[in-house]
Amino acid sequence: MAHPQHHPTPVLDEQPDGDQFDREERAALQRVAGLSTELEDVTEVEYRQLRLERVVLAGVWADDGRTTVEDAENSMRELAALAETAGSTVLDGVIQRRLKPDPATYLGSGKARELRDLVAEHGADTVICDGELGPSQRRALEDVVKVKVIDRTALILDIFAQHAKSREGRAQVELAQLQYLLPRLRGWGESMSRQAGGRVAGGEGIGSRGPGETKIELDRRRINTRIAKLRRDITAMKTVRDTKRSSRRAHKVSSVAIVGYTNAGKSSLLNRLTGAGVLVEDQLFATLDPTVRRAETEDGRSYTLSDTVGFVRHLPHQLVEAFRSTLEEASGADVLLHVVDGSHPDPEGQIAAVHEVLAEVDEGATLRLPEIIAVNKADVADPEVVDRIVRMHPRVVVVSARTGRGVEELRAAVEEALPRPEILVDVLVPYDRGDLVTRLHEEGEVLSEEHTGEGTRLQAKVDPDLHGHLAGYAV
């Protein structure tokens, strides 16, 4: 049989990602750069600030000997890609070298004033910091630069809010956003005043005396109530996911979880392996909702491929908590298919970031499960970088989801890593028990099959459950 690379399937090459119905919907409403609806003369009509956000990036390189300037620059490039995915125009970026971020203004008072001048020069309306800011840091920095300041966590949450489509995904994102917002509530002037009813002005009214509840306390209580409801909803949805997973387990269906850094090409590979038609875009966190597709090995054993949410450096803790039920797809799998972007400046850093998040969900997942590293985008990757990854890890397959290179080798590696039945049986199954023969083919590994006058004689490897059903037919 000729190698698939020499005779590629025309359909795959012409449309490797299947029907991309979601892409048209996502691109249906786009902002247009260079157009501003912010009026110069606010007396004309009601003033509305609805313009494309123009952002300046700011980061701190903690020169502690563990990170290099290249690491800091790669992190800023990633922040720029995140900002563009969220719909912003990146104008400039600055990095300050210091031992640790300033506890008051993140950058330090002098650099904060320089950042204010840079913002004014470019006409930016937002500053995005490459780190998680404390509530007081954000307020102090906003007071200096005079424009909105957000941090990396808020930016990632915003992207998730834009891209989540399923009911579970939207609930998970809202939970993460509320957990992020809760300690950052702030009040202005009258909004800090006490809430009270009755004829308070005259000091009358039963139940109106005493301290009452401030607006900020009211908001906090409402958010806590909403968080509690979302947690209950997500737990109920998790039950459905667990039921489906246990059903696959009961039917002895092996599972492969596709994990990896965001934009490494997980969805593209899933489409190549199963024809899933999952949305593919050159964008960070393009797909959030997990997709499960069925596949079959060469010898007829069924298994599933699950596409999980992408990871990123410093993935917000709130998201890991909110998406725990989704990420558990990975820890509950039989094989981890870890997709790495071979064309990225720091693929080893991506691998470490993925392992870090997996450890947060299930500490022993990467040690317990067989892991296949698929170095994707081989058609544009530096061969030296690819060779370095191949030497560092035991199971590595070099692939290109775009061209199809290495996909068959990857499929073979996945099939080899799947758990196989271990008990050897030699049975003679009567013809009226065709159901057992079917189970042998679906759940076991048939080594030989012969049709005789008394029935079907098979030699096969099976699991303990099926071995119990075959006990009465042993030769």
Residue pairs with C-beta under 8 A, 6 or more apart in sequence:
3 408
4 404
4 407
4 408
5 404
5 405
5 408
8 404
12 272
12 404
13 404
16 268
16 271
16 272
16 401
16 402
16 404
17 267
17 268
17 271
17 277
17 278
17 280
18 271
18 275
18 276
18 277
18 278
19 277
20 277
20 279
20 280
21 277
22 165
22 279
23 279
23 280
23 281
26 279
26 281
31 52
31 87
32 52
33 52
33 89
35 51
35 52
36 51
36 52
37 48
37 50
37 51
38 48
38 49
38 50
38 51
39 45
39 47
39 48
51 125
52 87
52 88
52 89
53 87
53 88
53 89
53 125
53 126
54 88
54 89
54 91
54 122
54 123
54 124
54 125
54 126
55 83
55 88
55 89
55 90
55 91
55 124
55 125
55 126
55 127
55 128
56 90
56 91
56 92
56 93
56 94
56 115
56 118
56 119
56 122
56 124
56 126
56 127
56 128
57 76
57 79
57 80
57 83
57 90
57 92
57 93
57 94
57 127
57 128
57 129
57 130
58 93
58 94
58 95
58 96
58 106
58 107
58 115
58 127
58 128
58 129
58 130
59 72
59 75
59 76
59 79
59 93
59 94
59 95
59 96
59 129
59 130
59 131
60 95
60 96
60 97
60 98
60 100
60 101
60 106
60 107
60 130
60 131
61 67
61 69
61 72
61 95
61 96
61 97
61 98
62 98
62 99
62 100
62 101
63 97
63 98
63 99
64 99
64 100
69 97
70 345
70 346
71 346
71 349
72 95
73 95
74 345
74 346
74 349
75 130
75 313
76 93
76 95
76 130
77 345
78 284
78 312
78 313
79 93
79 128
79 130
79 152
79 155
80 90
80 93
81 263
81 284
82 152
82 155
82 156
82 159
82 284
82 312
83 90
83 128
83 155
84 90
85 159
85 283
85 284
85 285
86 155
86 158
86 159
86 162
87 162
88 126
88 128
91 122
91 124
92 118
92 122
92 124
94 111
94 114
94 115
94 118
96 107
96 108
96 111
98 108
101 107
101 131
101 137
102 108
102 109
102 137
103 134
103 137
104 136
104 137
104 140
105 112
105 137
105 140
105 141
105 144
106 112
106 129
106 131
106 133
106 137
106 141
107 115
107 141
109 144
112 141
112 144
112 145
113 144
115 127
115 144
115 145
116 144
116 145
116 146
118 124
119 127
119 145
119 146
119 147
124 147
125 147
125 148
126 147
126 148
126 149
126 150
127 141
127 145
127 147
127 148
127 149
127 150
128 149
128 150
128 151
128 152
128 155
129 141
129 149
129 150
129 151
129 152
130 152
131 151
131 152
131 314
132 151
132 152
132 153
132 314
132 316
133 141
133 149
133 151
135 183
135 184
135 186
138 149
138 150
138 151
138 184
139 186
141 149
142 148
142 149
152 314
152 316
153 180
153 314
153 316
153 318
154 180
156 285
156 312
156 315
156 316
156 319
157 173
157 176
157 177
157 180
157 316
157 318
157 319
159 284
159 285
160 173
160 176
160 285
160 288
160 319
161 173
161 174
161 177
163 285
163 286
163 287
163 288
164 170
164 172
164 173
164 288
164 289
165 288
165 289
166 289
167 237
168 234
168 237
168 241
168 289
168 325
168 326
169 288
169 289
169 326
171 230
171 233
171 234
171 237
172 234
172 319
172 322
172 323
172 325
172 326
173 288
173 322
174 226
174 230
175 227
175 230
175 231
175 234
175 318
175 321
175 322
176 316
176 318
176 319
176 321
176 322
176 323
177 318
178 223
178 226
178 227
178 230
179 227
179 318
179 321
179 322
180 316
180 318
181 223
182 220
182 223
182 224
182 227
185 216
185 219
185 220
185 223
186 216
187 214
187 215
187 216
191 215
191 216
192 214
192 215
192 216
193 214
193 215
194 211
194 212
194 213
194 214
195 212
195 213
195 214
195 215
195 218
196 205
196 208
196 212
197 205
197 207
197 208
198 204
198 205
198 206
198 207
198 208
199 205
199 208
200 208
203 209
213 221
234 322
234 325
237 325
238 325
241 325
241 326
241 329
244 292
245 255
245 329
245 332
248 255
248 304
251 443
252 442
252 443
252 463
252 465
252 466
253 294
253 302
253 303
253 304
254 301
254 302
254 303
254 304
254 334
254 335
254 418
254 419
255 303
255 304
255 305
255 306
255 329
255 332
255 333
255 334
255 335
256 303
256 304
256 305
256 306
256 333
256 334
256 335
256 336
256 337
256 414
256 418
257 306
257 308
257 329
257 330
257 332
257 333
257 335
257 336
257 337
258 266
258 269
258 270
258 305
258 306
258 307
258 308
258 337
258 339
259 266
259 308
259 311
259 330
259 336
259 337
259 338
259 339
259 354
259 358
260 266
260 310
260 311
260 338
260 339
260 340
260 341
260 350
260 354
261 310
261 311
261 312
261 339
261 340
261 341
261 344
261 350
261 353
261 354
262 284
262 285
262 310
262 311
262 312
263 282
263 283
263 284
263 285
263 286
263 310
263 341
264 310
264 339
264 340
264 341
264 344
264 350
264 376
265 339
265 341
265 376
265 377
265 401
266 287
266 307
266 308
266 310
266 339
267 276
267 278
267 279
267 280
267 286
267 287
267 291
267 307
268 280
268 376
268 401
268 402
269 337
269 339
269 374
269 376
269 399
269 401
269 407
269 410
270 276
270 278
270 291
270 293
270 305
270 307
271 277
271 278
271 280
271 401
272 401
272 404
272 407
273 295
273 305
273 407
273 410
273 411
273 414
274 293
274 294
274 295
274 305
276 291
276 293
276 305
276 307
278 287
278 291
278 307
279 286
279 287
280 286
280 287
284 310
284 312
285 309
285 310
285 312
287 307
287 309
287 310
288 309
290 306
290 307
290 308
290 309
290 326
290 329
291 306
291 307
292 304
292 305
292 306
292 307
292 329
293 304
293 305
293 307
294 302
294 303
294 304
294 305
295 302
295 303
295 304
295 305
296 302
296 303
297 303
297 415
297 418
298 415
299 445
299 446
300 441
300 442
301 418
301 442
301 443
301 445
302 442
303 334
303 414
303 418
305 337
306 329
306 330
306 333
308 326
308 327
308 329
308 330
309 323
309 326
309 327
311 353
311 354
311 357
312 353
313 349
313 353
315 353
315 357
320 327
320 357
320 360
320 361
324 361
327 357
327 358
327 361
328 361
328 362
330 336
330 358
330 361
330 362
330 365
331 358
331 361
331 362
331 365
331 369
333 369
334 369
334 370
334 418
334 419
335 369
335 370
335 371
335 372
335 414
335 417
335 418
336 358
336 365
336 366
336 369
336 370
336 371
336 372
337 372
337 374
337 410
337 414
338 351
338 354
338 371
338 372
338 373
338 374
339 374
339 376
340 347
340 350
340 351
340 373
340 374
340 375
340 376
340 389
341 347
341 350
341 376
341 377
342 375
342 376
342 377
342 378
342 380
342 381
342 382
342 385
342 386
342 389
342 398
343 377
343 380
343 381
343 382
344 350
347 375
347 385
347 389
348 388
348 389
348 392
351 373
351 389
355 366
358 365
358 366
359 365
359 366
370 395
370 417
371 393
371 395
372 395
372 396
372 397
372 410
372 413
372 414
372 417
373 389
373 393
373 395
373 396
373 397
374 396
374 397
374 398
374 399
374 410
375 381
375 386
375 389
375 390
375 396
375 397
375 398
375 399
376 399
376 400
376 401
377 400
377 401
377 402
378 386
378 398
378 399
378 400
378 405
378 406
379 400
379 402
379 403
379 405
386 398
389 396
390 396
390 398
395 413
395 417
397 406
397 409
397 410
397 413
398 405
398 406
399 405
399 406
399 407
399 409
399 410
400 406
401 407
420 445
420 461
421 443
421 444
421 445
421 460
421 461
421 462
421 463
421 466
422 461
422 463
423 461
423 462
423 463
423 464
423 467
424 459
424 460
424 461
425 458
425 459
425 460
425 461
425 462
425 467
425 470
425 474
426 457
426 458
426 459
426 474
426 475
427 457
427 458
427 460
427 470
427 473
427 474
427 475
428 452
428 454
428 455
428 456
428 457
428 473
428 475
429 436
429 437
429 440
429 455
429 456
429 457
429 458
429 470
429 473
430 454
430 455
430 473
431 455
431 456
433 455
433 473
436 469
436 470
436 473
437 456
437 458
439 466
439 469
440 446
440 458
440 460
440 462
440 466
440 470
443 462
443 463
443 466
444 460
444 461
444 462
444 463
444 466
445 460
445 461
445 462
446 458
446 459
446 460
447 458
447 459
447 460
447 461
448 458
448 459
449 456
449 457
449 458
450 456
450 457
450 458
451 457
457 475
462 470
